[in-house]
Amino acid sequence: MGQALPKPALRPFLSEDTPVLAAIFAAAIEELTGDDYSEAQQQAWASAADDEEQFGKRLGSELTLIATLQNSPVGFAALKGADHIDMLYVHPSAVGQGVASMLCEALEKLAGGRGAKSLTVDASDNAQEFFEKRGYVGKQRNTVTVNGEWLANTTMQKTLADGTSSGVPT
């Protein structure tokens, strides 16, 4: 009989998590985006975590959640304001274990709790299918410059439940 995979857990971001989250960020870009972005684009994108102090400040300025497996961080997601997913990254070794779905679901609930009627994300080309499966709809294509490289992404939006789905009016 097979062993069940450990279930991921969530916890809030702590400043001492910055180095491991920077490593997850870089690994996810390097290992998971090669079909959609050139090596130069990947390097430019991943360089956002080169300055760990700045990267940590960015994570700390947003509502950042960390997904752990057996108490080790394997992914993270950050909610900017009440209604925008700024970052969602999972270590390549943890892909397919429900980590990204759990992080996204938590941010959706938190955004709803903050009064957001919808949630947006600027999804990389390789993340677009993940968000589509969660009910996000592409609204516009974007091209951004990161360290001299052009990267494309898609702004996607999901309408959040309004709290009446339980059948009981609010």
GIWOHU-V579936 format. One record per residue. N is the residue number from 1. RES is the residue in three letters. D_CENTER is the distance of its C-alpha to the mean C-alpha in Angstrom with 2 decimals. Layout:
# GIWOHU-V579936
n=N res=RES d_center=D_CENTER
n=N res=RES d_center=D_CENTER
This chain:
# GIWOHU-V579936
n=1 res=MET d_center=33.94
n=2 res=GLY d_center=30.33
n=3 res=GLN d_center=28.26
n=4 res=ALA d_center=25.28
n=5 res=LEU d_center=21.93
n=6 res=PRO d_center=20.79
n=7 res=LYS d_center=18.42
n=8 res=PRO d_center=15.13
n=9 res=ALA d_center=15.36
n=10 res=LEU d_center=13.35
n=11 res=ARG d_center=14.55
n=12 res=PRO d_center=14.10
n=13 res=PHE d_center=13.43
n=14 res=LEU d_center=16.79
n=15 res=SER d_center=17.82
n=16 res=GLU d_center=19.21
n=17 res=ASP d_center=15.82
n=18 res=THR d_center=15.20
n=19 res=PRO d_center=16.95
n=20 res=VAL d_center=15.23
n=21 res=LEU d_center=11.67
n=22 res=ALA d_center=13.09
n=23 res=ALA d_center=14.45
n=24 res=ILE d_center=11.34
n=25 res=PHE d_center=9.75
n=26 res=ALA d_center=13.16
n=27 res=ALA d_center=13.77
n=28 res=ALA d_center=10.79
n=29 res=ILE d_center=11.94
n=30 res=GLU d_center=15.54
n=31 res=GLU d_center=15.66
n=32 res=LEU d_center=13.41
n=33 res=THR d_center=13.96
n=34 res=GLY d_center=17.75
n=35 res=ASP d_center=18.80
n=36 res=ASP d_center=17.35
n=37 res=TYR d_center=17.73
n=38 res=SER d_center=20.78
n=39 res=GLU d_center=21.06
n=40 res=ALA d_center=21.77
n=41 res=GLN d_center=18.68
n=42 res=GLN d_center=16.53
n=43 res=GLN d_center=18.52
n=44 res=ALA d_center=18.18
n=45 res=TRP d_center=14.39
n=46 res=ALA d_center=14.24
n=47 res=SER d_center=16.95
n=48 res=ALA d_center=14.71
n=49 res=ALA d_center=14.61
n=50 res=ASP d_center=18.36
n=51 res=ASP d_center=19.41
n=52 res=GLU d_center=17.95
n=53 res=GLU d_center=19.63
n=54 res=GLN d_center=17.96
n=55 res=PHE d_center=14.48
n=56 res=GLY d_center=15.28
n=57 res=LYS d_center=16.65
n=58 res=ARG d_center=13.58
n=59 res=LEU d_center=11.54
n=60 res=GLY d_center=14.71
n=61 res=SER d_center=15.20
n=62 res=GLU d_center=12.18
n=63 res=LEU d_center=11.58
n=64 res=THR d_center=9.46
n=65 res=LEU d_center=9.44
n=66 res=ILE d_center=10.11
n=67 res=ALA d_center=10.73
n=68 res=THR d_center=14.14
n=69 res=LEU d_center=16.62
n=70 res=GLN d_center=20.15
n=71 res=ASN d_center=19.09
n=72 res=SER d_center=17.29
n=73 res=PRO d_center=13.64
n=74 res=VAL d_center=11.84
n=75 res=GLY d_center=8.11
n=76 res=PHE d_center=6.21
n=77 res=ALA d_center=4.07
n=78 res=ALA d_center=6.36
n=79 res=LEU d_center=8.57
n=80 res=LYS d_center=11.09
n=81 res=GLY d_center=14.41
n=82 res=ALA d_center=14.81
n=83 res=ASP d_center=13.20
n=84 res=HIS d_center=10.36
n=85 res=ILE d_center=6.56
n=86 res=ASP d_center=6.76
n=87 res=MET d_center=3.86
n=88 res=LEU d_center=0.94
n=89 res=TYR d_center=4.69
n=90 res=VAL d_center=7.65
n=91 res=HIS d_center=11.20
n=92 res=PRO d_center=13.37
n=93 res=SER d_center=15.84
n=94 res=ALA d_center=13.70
n=95 res=VAL d_center=12.56
n=96 res=GLY d_center=14.45
n=97 res=GLN d_center=14.82
n=98 res=GLY d_center=12.76
n=99 res=VAL d_center=10.06
n=100 res=ALA d_center=7.05
n=101 res=SER d_center=9.50
n=102 res=MET d_center=10.41
n=103 res=LEU d_center=7.24
n=104 res=CYS d_center=6.95
n=105 res=GLU d_center=10.70
n=106 res=ALA d_center=10.92
n=107 res=LEU d_center=9.19
n=108 res=GLU d_center=11.48
n=109 res=LYS d_center=14.35
n=110 res=LEU d_center=13.92
n=111 res=ALA d_center=13.81
n=112 res=GLY d_center=16.85
n=113 res=GLY d_center=18.46
n=114 res=ARG d_center=18.23
n=115 res=GLY d_center=20.12
n=116 res=ALA d_center=17.67
n=117 res=LYS d_center=19.16
n=118 res=SER d_center=16.23
n=119 res=LEU d_center=12.57
n=120 res=THR d_center=11.52
n=121 res=VAL d_center=8.78
n=122 res=ASP d_center=10.00
n=123 res=ALA d_center=8.97
n=124 res=SER d_center=10.38
n=125 res=ASP d_center=13.38
n=126 res=ASN d_center=12.27
n=127 res=ALA d_center=9.22
n=128 res=GLN d_center=11.65
n=129 res=GLU d_center=13.46
n=130 res=PHE d_center=10.70
n=131 res=PHE d_center=10.19
n=132 res=GLU d_center=14.00
n=133 res=LYS d_center=14.69
n=134 res=ARG d_center=13.03
n=135 res=GLY d_center=15.36
n=136 res=TYR d_center=13.66
n=137 res=VAL d_center=16.35
n=138 res=GLY d_center=16.46
n=139 res=LYS d_center=18.26
n=140 res=GLN d_center=18.77
n=141 res=ARG d_center=18.35
n=142 res=ASN d_center=17.71
n=143 res=THR d_center=18.88
n=144 res=VAL d_center=17.88
n=145 res=THR d_center=19.73
n=146 res=VAL d_center=18.16
n=147 res=ASN d_center=20.96
n=148 res=GLY d_center=23.38
n=149 res=GLU d_center=21.37
n=150 res=TRP d_center=20.46
n=151 res=LEU d_center=17.10
n=152 res=ALA d_center=16.59
n=153 res=ASN d_center=13.70
n=154 res=THR d_center=14.06
n=155 res=THR d_center=13.60
n=156 res=MET d_center=13.05
n=157 res=GLN d_center=14.11
n=158 res=LYS d_center=14.63
n=159 res=THR d_center=17.60
n=160 res=LEU d_center=17.18
n=161 res=ALA d_center=20.08
n=162 res=ASP d_center=22.70
n=163 res=GLY d_center=23.82
n=164 res=THR d_center=26.89
n=165 res=SER d_center=25.62
n=166 res=SER d_center=27.54
n=167 res=GLY d_center=30.70
n=168 res=VAL d_center=31.79
n=169 res=PRO d_center=31.96
n=170 res=THR d_center=30.41
